[in-house]
């Protein structure tokens, strides 16, 4: 059922270039662009996931400007885009919040530039989303990707986005837009 899709942008736990588990910084572009993309594809909630107090405070201040402040009054389209954008401190908190709203835990779908044994195609996941009554949480990693423990705890891992070149390192904003279009766009 298309109306039960959520998205999480994970800033911790993710890998850095050296393979260490780190927390990455929330970026203004990710807040704005992914909020707009999620609203365009009718994602029920976009969760920016970070445990860093300063990042939480900054993100809430930006969201407040567009949700309740002058920005929302000035630009109603942006206010609408931010109406379902939230900040949460962890994946677990995000899952718990979704479970409280929906009455059941979401299936965790992760993304990666690599292929895994439990990888699923976009067409198969899209069919599931449209045909069943499950709740879905799509997790996107920042930095150099979600840590292995998060990947191994997911129900499915989406197959990588493949372009026509060997290079494969899209910005997370681009990946979100491509994936949401493949999963939720016009059939």
C-alpha positions in Angstrom: 0.0 0.0 0.0 1.7 3.1 -1.3 0.7 5.3 1.6 2.8 3.5 4.1 6.3 4.4 2.9 8.8 6.3 5.1 12.3 7.3 4.4 15.3 7.7 6.8 18.5 9.6 6.0 21.1 8.0 8.3 24.0 10.1 9.6 24.9 7.5 12.2 26.0 4.7 12.1 27.7 5.1 8.8 31.2 4.5 7.5 33.8 7.1 6.6 36.3 6.7 3.8 38.6 4.8 6.1 36.0 2.3 7.0 35.5 3.7 10.6 32.0 4.1 12.0 31.2 7.8 12.3 28.5 10.4 12.4 28.3 12.6 9.4 27.0 16.2 9.2 23.5 17.1 8.2 23.5 19.3 5.1 21.1 22.0 4.2 20.8 20.6 0.6 19.7 17.1 2.0 17.1 18.7 4.2 15.6 20.8 1.4 16.0 18.5 -1.6 15.0 15.2 0.0 12.0 16.9 1.7 10.8 18.1 -1.6 11.4 14.7 -3.3 9.6 12.8 -0.5 6.6 15.1 -0.8 6.5 14.7 -4.6 6.3 10.9 -4.2 3.9 11.0 -1.2 6.3 9.5 1.3 4.5 9.6 4.6 7.5 10.7 6.7 11.1 11.8 6.0 13.4 11.2 9.1 16.8 12.8 9.3 18.6 10.5 11.7 21.4 11.9 13.8 22.4 11.5 17.5 24.6 14.7 17.5 23.0 17.4 19.7 24.3 20.3 17.6 23.1 18.7 14.4 19.7 18.0 15.9 19.4 21.6 17.1 20.5 23.1 13.8 18.2 20.8 11.8 15.2 21.6 14.0 15.9 25.3 13.6 15.9 25.0 9.8 12.7 22.9 9.8 11.1 25.3 12.2 11.8 28.2 9.9 10.0 26.4 7.1 7.3 24.6 9.1 6.3 27.4 11.6 8.3 30.5 10.8 8.6 33.2 8.2 9.9 30.8 5.6 6.6 28.8 5.6 4.6 32.0 5.4 6.7 33.3 2.6 6.9 30.1 0.5 3.8 27.8 1.0 5.3 25.2 -1.4 8.3 24.8 0.9 6.2 24.7 4.0 4.2 21.8 2.5 7.4 20.0 1.5 8.7 20.2 5.1 5.3 19.2 6.7 6.4 15.5 7.0 10.1 16.0 7.7 11.4 15.1 11.2 14.6 14.7 13.1 15.2 11.5 15.1 18.2 10.4 17.1 18.5 6.8 15.9 17.1 4.2 13.5 15.5 2.5 16.5 13.7 5.7 17.5 12.5 6.1 14.0 11.2 2.5 13.8 9.5 3.0 17.2 7.8 6.2 16.1 6.5 4.6 12.9 5.3 1.6 14.8 3.3 3.9 17.1 1.7 5.6 14.1 1.0 2.4 12.0 0.4 -0.2 14.6 3.2 -2.4 13.4 6.9 -2.3 12.7 8.1 -1.3 9.3 10.0 -3.6 7.0 13.5 -2.1 6.7 14.8 -1.6 3.2 18.4 -0.4 2.8 20.3 0.9 -0.1 23.9 0.4 -1.3 26.1 0.7 -4.3 27.0 -3.0 -3.7 25.0 -6.1 -4.4 24.0 -8.4 -1.4 22.5 -11.9 -1.2 19.1 -10.4 -0.1 19.1 -7.7 -2.8 15.8 -7.0 -4.4 15.0 -5.4 -7.8 13.1 -2.1 -8.0 10.2 -3.8 -9.9 9.8 -6.5 -7.3 9.8 -4.1 -4.3 7.5 -1.7 -6.2 5.0 -4.5 -6.7 5.2 -5.3 -3.0 4.7 -1.7 -2.0 1.6 -1.4 -4.2 0.1 -4.8 -3.5 0.5 -5.5 0.3 -0.4 -3.7 3.5 3.1 -3.7 5.0 4.8 -0.5 6.2 8.2 0.3 4.6 11.2 2.3 5.9 13.7 3.0 3.2 17.1 3.8 4.8 19.8 5.8 3.0 23.3 6.1 4.4 25.4 9.2 4.2 29.2 9.2 4.2 30.5 5.9 2.7 27.3 4.0 3.5 25.4 2.2 6.2 27.4 0.0 8.5 27.3 -3.8 8.0 25.1 -4.4 11.1 22.4 -2.1 9.7 22.6 -3.8 6.3 22.4 -7.3 7.7 19.3 -6.4 9.8 17.3 -5.2 6.8 14.5 -7.1 5.2 15.7 -6.3 1.8 18.6 -4.4 0.2 17.8 -2.6 -3.0 20.0 -3.4 -6.0 22.5 -0.7 -6.8 21.7 2.1 -9.2 23.7 1.4 -12.3 24.6 4.1 -14.8 26.4 3.7 -18.0 29.8 4.3 -16.6 32.0 2.3 -14.1 31.9 5.3 -11.7 29.2 4.7 -9.1 29.1 7.3 -6.4 25.9 9.4 -6.6 25.0 12.0 -4.1 22.4 10.7 -1.6 19.9 13.4 -2.9 20.2 12.0 -6.5 19.9 8.4 -5.3 16.8 9.2 -3.3 15.2 10.8 -6.3 16.0 8.0 -8.7 14.9 5.3 -6.2 11.7 6.9 -5.2 10.8 7.4 -8.9 11.6 3.7 -9.6 9.5 2.5 -6.7 6.7 5.0 -6.5 6.6 6.8 -9.8 4.0 6.2 -12.5 3.5 2.6 -13.5 
